[in-house]
Amino acid sequence: MASVHAVVHTKFGKKAAIKIAHKSVLGDHFSADTFLREARIVHAVDHPAVIDVFATGSCDGRPYLVMEKLAGKTLGKMFDEGPPLPRKEAIGYLLELCAALRAAHDAGIVHRDLKLDNVFVTDKPFADGRRVKLLDWGVAHVTGEDDPFRGLIAGTLTYVAPEQIRGDALTPAADIYSLAVLAYTLLCRRTPFAAQNDLALIHMHLRAEPPKPSVAWPDIPVGLEDLLLRMLAKTPEERPDLDEVEDILRACLSIVDAPGKGIRFAEGSSADIPLPANGPWYLRWLMVRRVAPDMMHDPLGRAVLPAPPFRIGWAALALGVTAIASLIASVS
């Protein structure tokens, strides 16, 4: 749709990037105004994790955007060129991406084209420590405005939410689905859906259940696996909101790839799983993927029952943990 080139201002010496639309894509569904709306959307989101656009124009009938120049790589290039991204680092990038999405959703904007190639990681962190920039807002959906892409599957087919395929009304839940595909790909190092043609891929988004992440990553925290699968729910109402996504990702930062004490499982079960040295033992246990068939022991040697086979709410979980703590206190 467009090409991007590095440029330098002839008078000021300022380095920038210029994104120029290809003439071949300009038509009924993609006019010069449609291309230039990206600048207005970016300014409406107004977040440091979003690429900045500071000028627009047209040359030889081709509209262009002048954007900040970034040094680094997209997650797509990092994924393709390897080595595999450490999972803790990937979760950090996902949290930065969540911050950009929150700003967009608060402004009534759905990005609609989240993918590895649209997430840029800079070589050096910015002053506040961030490294992520979310790119390419050209097909974003703006609440309350006519959609120039109505009737089309706008976005990238590997990542599109089922409601995008069906042509249903778009909500922030569509970005949650695409974020799940992106996160699943980074953390499991494979896509949740792979097909030989577009029609088969569309069918998978609409009907197929993704493989459990633990198939590709056996030690995935149970809460993270549950989160990814719920984010990939076929109906928007079943997906978690951004608050829950961020909360669970933050909790996993202290568990994934962290050295420290492990839980020793009952005889015949899996080997010790590394857990962070700090924090309540019961919270660390609750995030562990593998559970012994009968019982296990926490790092202090106390017997702990296996996790229940059903999902419980956070309020019920807090009551259960309080009851367990009281019981331990009464017998110790």
C-alpha positions as a printed NumPy array, in Angstrom:
array([[  0.   ,   0.   ,   0.   ],
       [  2.878,   2.356,   0.752],
       [  6.65 ,   2.578,   0.885],
       [  8.73 ,   4.138,   3.66 ],
       [ 11.978,   6.037,   3.079],
       [ 14.521,   7.739,   5.337],
       [ 14.799,  11.486,   4.661],
       [ 16.659,  14.526,   6.012],
       [ 15.23 ,  18.063,   6.08 ],
       [ 17.339,  20.19 ,   3.708],
       [ 17.266,  23.287,   5.949],
       [ 17.185,  21.936,   9.498],
       [ 18.967,  18.608,   9.065],
       [ 16.183,  16.82 ,  10.946],
       [ 16.022,  13.094,  10.208],
       [ 12.602,  11.619,   9.541],
       [ 10.782,   8.85 ,   7.687],
       [  8.36 ,   9.509,   4.848],
       [  5.55 ,   7.099,   4.019],
       [  4.304,   7.477,   0.436],
       [  1.163,   5.778,  -0.9  ],
       [  1.485,   3.682,  -4.032],
       [ -0.58 ,   5.026,  -6.917],
       [ -1.863,   1.523,  -7.617],
       [ -3.818,   1.385,  -4.335],
       [ -5.559,   4.748,  -4.679],
       [ -9.162,   4.187,  -5.675],
       [-12.737,   4.014,  -4.416],
       [-11.9  ,   2.291,  -1.118],
       [ -8.534,   3.943,  -0.573],
       [ -8.354,   7.617,  -1.464],
       [ -5.715,  10.188,  -0.595],
       [ -7.97 ,  11.346,   2.267],
       [ -8.179,   7.788,   3.573],
       [ -4.406,   7.538,   3.559],
       [ -3.951,  10.869,   5.322],
       [ -6.517,  10.056,   8.045],
       [ -3.742,   8.058,   9.716],
       [ -2.144,  11.335,  10.841],
       [ -5.384,  12.47 ,  12.473],
       [ -5.83 ,   9.091,  14.196],
       [ -2.279,   9.078,  15.542],
       [ -2.762,  12.544,  17.03 ],
       [ -6.097,  11.501,  18.543],
       [ -4.395,   8.581,  20.32 ],
       [ -1.53 ,  10.825,  21.458],
       [  0.627,   8.279,  23.281],
       [  4.432,   7.933,  23.414],
       [  4.205,   4.269,  22.374],
       [  2.526,   5.309,  19.111],
       [  4.511,   6.427,  16.056],
       [  4.413,  10.222,  15.685],
       [  3.314,  11.881,  12.446],
       [  4.209,  15.559,  12.172],
       [  3.497,  16.516,   8.547],
       [  1.371,  15.461,   5.578],
       [  1.289,  16.393,   1.934],
       [  1.   ,  15.206,  -1.645],
       [  3.514,  14.884,  -4.46 ],
       [  2.662,  13.893,  -8.007],
       [ -0.788,  12.84 ,  -6.852],
       [  0.616,  10.57 ,  -4.163],
       [ -0.169,  11.474,  -0.536],
       [  2.579,  11.159,   2.051],
       [  3.116,  11.243,   5.801],
       [  6.26 ,  12.529,   7.498],
       [  6.962,  10.508,  10.662],
       [  9.586,  10.174,  13.335],
       [ 12.551,   8.073,  12.27 ],
       [ 13.185,   5.027,  14.428],
       [ 16.275,   2.837,  14.756],
       [ 15.649,  -0.817,  15.496],
       [ 13.526,  -3.687,  14.189],
       [  9.931,  -4.784,  14.12 ],
       [  8.945,  -7.784,  16.198],
       [  8.28 ,  -9.479,  12.871],
       [ 11.919,  -9.194,  11.834],
       [ 13.111, -10.215,  15.275],
       [ 10.847, -13.283,  15.154],
       [ 11.879, -14.286,  11.624],
       [ 15.591, -13.705,  12.015],
       [ 15.92 , -15.217,  15.497],
       [ 17.117, -16.271,  17.969],
       [ 13.83 , -16.751,  19.866],
       [ 12.959, -13.744,  22.002],
       [ 13.256, -14.461,  25.756],
       [  9.719, -14.797,  27.042],
       [ 10.153, -12.321,  29.885],
       [ 11.362,  -9.721,  27.379],
       [  8.4  , -10.517,  25.125],
       [  5.951,  -9.984,  28.007],
       [  7.558,  -6.601,  28.674],
       [  6.95 ,  -5.579,  25.073],
       [  3.362,  -6.831,  25.285],
       [  2.76 ,  -4.604,  28.313],
       [  4.085,  -1.579,  26.428],
       [  1.766,  -2.485,  23.58 ],
       [ -1.158,  -2.674,  25.993],
       [ -0.455,   0.905,  27.068],
       [ -0.708,   2.097,  23.46 ],
       [ -3.944,   0.156,  22.959],
       [ -5.439,   1.599,  26.125],
       [ -4.852,   5.141,  24.823],
       [ -6.419,   4.204,  21.486],
       [ -9.463,   2.534,  23.018],
       [ -9.995,   5.468,  25.38 ],
       [-10.088,   7.673,  22.274],
       [-12.686,   5.405,  20.606],
       [-10.182,   3.894,  18.171],
       [ -9.607,   0.227,  17.301],
       [ -6.24 ,  -0.357,  15.618],
       [ -7.581,  -3.327,  13.6  ],
       [ -4.181,  -4.392,  12.233],
       [ -2.13 ,  -5.545,  15.207],
       [  0.664,  -7.854,  14.069],
       [  4.355,  -8.472,  14.665],
       [  5.318,  -6.333,  11.67 ],
       [  3.484,  -3.32 ,  13.117],
       [  5.269,  -3.372,  16.474],
       [  8.649,  -1.636,  16.352],
       [ 11.307,  -2.176,  19.032],
       [ 13.975,   0.526,  19.174],
       [ 17.66 ,  -0.288,  19.569],
       [ 17.931,   2.033,  22.556],
       [ 15.251,   2.749,  25.157],
       [ 13.65 ,   6.158,  25.392],
       [ 14.153,   8.311,  28.49 ],
       [ 11.284,   6.572,  30.31 ],
       [ 12.631,   3.101,  29.491],
       [ 10.138,   2.276,  26.748],
       [ 11.256,   0.637,  23.512],
       [  7.991,  -0.152,  21.689],
       [  6.223,   1.911,  19.026],
       [  2.926,   0.776,  17.499],
       [  2.894,   1.533,  13.775],
       [  0.468,   1.646,  10.842],
       [ -2.843,   3.134,  11.936],
       [ -4.088,   3.445,   8.35 ],
       [ -6.972,   0.965,   8.649],
       [ -7.949,   1.853,  12.216],
       [-11.649,   1.978,  13.039],
       [-12.9  ,   5.203,  14.637],
       [-16.11 ,   4.969,  16.643],
       [-18.848,   7.237,  15.317],
       [-17.236,   7.797,  11.9  ],
       [-18.027,   6.293,   8.524],
       [-15.705,   3.34 ,   7.982],
       [-13.88 ,   3.63 ,   4.642],
       [-13.177,  -0.115,   4.804],
       [-16.754,  -1.24 ,   5.395],
       [-17.42 ,  -4.508,   3.571],
       [-13.731,  -5.398,   3.485],
       [-11.613,  -7.523,   5.796],
       [ -9.274,  -4.745,   6.844],
       [ -6.166,  -6.02 ,   8.564],
       [ -3.933,  -9.063,   8.206],
       [ -5.706, -12.401,   7.91 ],
       [ -3.438, -14.251,  10.324],
       [ -4.495, -11.862,  13.11 ],
       [ -8.064, -10.778,  12.33 ],
       [-10.823, -11.316,  14.864],
       [-13.861, -13.391,  13.826],
       [-16.133, -10.327,  13.967],
       [-13.889,  -8.584,  11.432],
       [-14.461, -11.496,   9.06 ],
       [-18.202, -11.516,   9.696],
       [-18.505,  -7.761,   9.198],
       [-19.941,  -7.215,  12.688],
       [-19.584,  -4.003,  14.657],
       [-16.031,  -3.514,  15.911],
       [-15.113,  -2.93 ,  19.539],
       [-11.798,  -2.938,  21.425],
       [-12.31 ,  -6.704,  21.826],
       [-11.162,  -7.096,  18.205],
       [ -7.751,  -5.731,  19.202],
       [ -7.709,  -8.106,  22.197],
       [ -8.068, -11.043,  19.794],
       [ -5.296,  -9.797,  17.508],
       [ -3.109,  -9.12 ,  20.54 ],
       [ -3.679, -12.733,  21.589],
       [ -2.485, -14.02 ,  18.222],
       [  0.583, -11.791,  18.496],
       [  1.288, -12.838,  22.103],
       [  0.701, -16.529,  21.369],
       [  3.143, -16.333,  18.455],
       [  5.849, -14.645,  20.547],
       [  5.468, -16.841,  23.619],
       [  4.722, -20.213,  21.982],
       [  6.945, -19.478,  18.981],
       [  4.239, -20.559,  16.546],
       [  0.948, -19.09 ,  15.389],
       [ -2.286, -20.36 ,  16.942],
       [ -3.762, -20.952,  13.493],
       [ -1.854, -22.079,  10.398],
       [ -3.477, -23.044,   7.107],
       [ -2.461, -23.63 ,   3.501],
       [ -4.833, -21.03 ,   2.061],
       [ -6.846, -17.978,   3.08 ],
       [-10.196, -19.775,   3.041],
       [ -8.969, -22.416,   5.461],
       [ -7.481, -19.73 ,   7.711],
       [-10.799, -17.851,   7.763],
       [-12.568, -21.059,   8.765],
       [-10.1  , -21.578,  11.623],
       [-10.675, -18.077,  12.99 ],
       [-14.429, -18.649,  12.876],
       [-14.661, -22.275,  14.039],
       [-11.413, -23.915,  15.166],
       [-10.035, -24.013,  18.686],
       [ -6.332, -23.124,  18.956],
       [ -3.877, -25.673,  20.363],
       [ -3.307, -25.176,  24.071],
       [ -0.208, -23.01 ,  24.561],
       [  1.196, -25.628,  26.952],
       [  1.665, -27.953,  23.961],
       [  4.388, -25.637,  22.658],
       [  5.457, -24.26 ,  26.074],
       [  4.957, -26.937,  28.759],
       [  6.022, -24.642,  31.619],
       [  3.665, -21.778,  30.767],
       [  2.026, -20.306,  33.897],
       [ -1.51 , -21.642,  34.119],
       [ -2.959, -18.145,  34.417],
       [ -1.224, -17.052,  31.237],
       [ -2.426, -20.067,  29.274],
       [ -5.983, -19.443,  30.427],
       [ -5.653, -15.765,  29.48 ],
       [ -4.435, -16.469,  25.932],
       [ -7.234, -18.941,  25.281],
       [ -9.9  , -16.536,  26.554],
       [ -8.439, -13.706,  24.472],
       [ -8.921, -15.985,  21.447],
       [-12.617, -16.569,  22.185],
       [-14.8  , -16.49 ,  19.078],
       [-17.268, -13.982,  20.533],
       [-16.07 , -10.552,  21.72 ],
       [-18.075, -10.71 ,  24.958],
       [-16.138, -13.755,  26.163],
       [-12.744, -12.062,  25.921],
       [-11.066, -10.394,  28.9  ],
       [-10.685,  -6.64 ,  28.956],
       [ -7.372,  -4.831,  28.772],
       [ -7.209,  -4.403,  32.562],
       [ -7.202,  -8.142,  33.12 ],
       [ -4.719,  -8.723,  30.306],
       [ -2.278,  -6.248,  31.848],
       [ -2.753,  -7.6  ,  35.373],
       [ -1.938, -11.173,  34.389],
       [  0.987, -10.192,  32.162],
       [  2.487,  -8.17 ,  35.028],
       [  2.04 , -11.097,  37.403],
       [  3.855, -13.359,  34.951],
       [  6.848, -11.025,  34.749],
       [  7.941, -12.241,  38.191],
       [  7.596, -15.906,  37.214],
       [  8.686, -16.385,  33.615],
       [ 12.431, -17.011,  33.193],
       [ 13.015, -16.036,  36.842],
       [ 15.714, -17.831,  38.865],
       [ 14.975, -18.786,  42.454],
       [ 13.422, -21.488,  44.583],
       [ 11.391, -24.222,  43.013],
       [  8.491, -26.388,  44.118],
       [  9.294, -30.07 ,  44.416],
       [  6.414, -32.162,  43.173],
       [  5.216, -35.529,  44.425],
       [  7.244, -38.576,  43.463],
       [  6.937, -39.422,  39.799],
       [  5.931, -35.911,  38.741],
       [  7.85 , -33.272,  36.797],
       [ 11.172, -31.838,  37.899],
       [ 11.446, -28.682,  39.985],
       [  9.992, -25.59 ,  38.31 ],
       [ 11.988, -22.399,  38.907],
       [ 10.011, -19.768,  40.776],
       [ 10.924, -16.261,  41.933],
       [ 12.623, -16.081,  45.315],
       [ 10.395, -13.246,  46.544],
       [  6.656, -13.001,  47.019],
       [  4.04 , -15.179,  48.751],
       [  4.549, -18.865,  48.037],
       [  0.834, -19.445,  47.327],
       [  0.795, -16.841,  44.553],
       [  3.849, -18.417,  42.982],
       [  2.223, -21.845,  43.193],
       [ -1.03 , -20.633,  41.651],
       [  0.785, -19.55 ,  38.48 ],
       [  2.604, -22.868,  37.957],
       [  1.478, -24.877,  34.954],
       [  2.225, -28.433,  36.071],
       [  0.526, -29.859,  39.172],
       [  1.336, -33.197,  40.832],
       [ -1.397, -35.837,  40.625],
       [ -1.933, -36.053,  44.405],
       [ -0.197, -33.292,  46.29 ],
       [  2.933, -31.201,  46.336],
       [  4.894, -29.2  ,  48.877],
       [  5.557, -25.501,  48.959],
       [  9.144, -24.232,  49.426],
       [  8.658, -24.373,  53.213],
       [  7.76 , -28.07 ,  53.128],
       [  4.015, -27.66 ,  53.765],
       [  1.629, -29.969,  51.935],
       [ -0.518, -28.214,  49.337],
       [ -3.527, -29.636,  47.523],
       [ -3.505, -29.543,  43.695],
       [ -5.234, -26.708,  41.861],
       [ -8.978, -27.227,  41.241],
       [ -9.896, -28.397,  37.704],
       [-12.295, -25.443,  37.281],
       [-11.81 , -21.693,  37.003],
       [-12.706, -19.601,  40.053],
       [-13.081, -15.856,  40.414],
       [-10.5  , -13.649,  42.076],
       [-12.798, -12.96 ,  45.053],
       [-13.317, -16.679,  45.697],
       [ -9.594, -17.256,  45.251],
       [ -8.787, -14.611,  47.881],
       [-11.226, -16.215,  50.346],
       [ -9.702, -19.631,  49.693],
       [ -6.168, -18.389,  50.244],
       [ -7.242, -16.685,  53.499],
       [ -8.85 , -19.906,  54.698],
       [ -5.744, -21.938,  53.877],
       [ -3.532, -19.426,  55.683],
       [ -5.774, -19.559,  58.759],
       [ -5.749, -23.35 ,  58.754],
       [ -1.965, -23.486,  58.521],
       [ -1.666, -20.962,  61.363],
       [ -3.967, -23.039,  63.578],
       [ -2.029, -26.296,  63.145],
       [  1.501, -24.902,  63.203]])
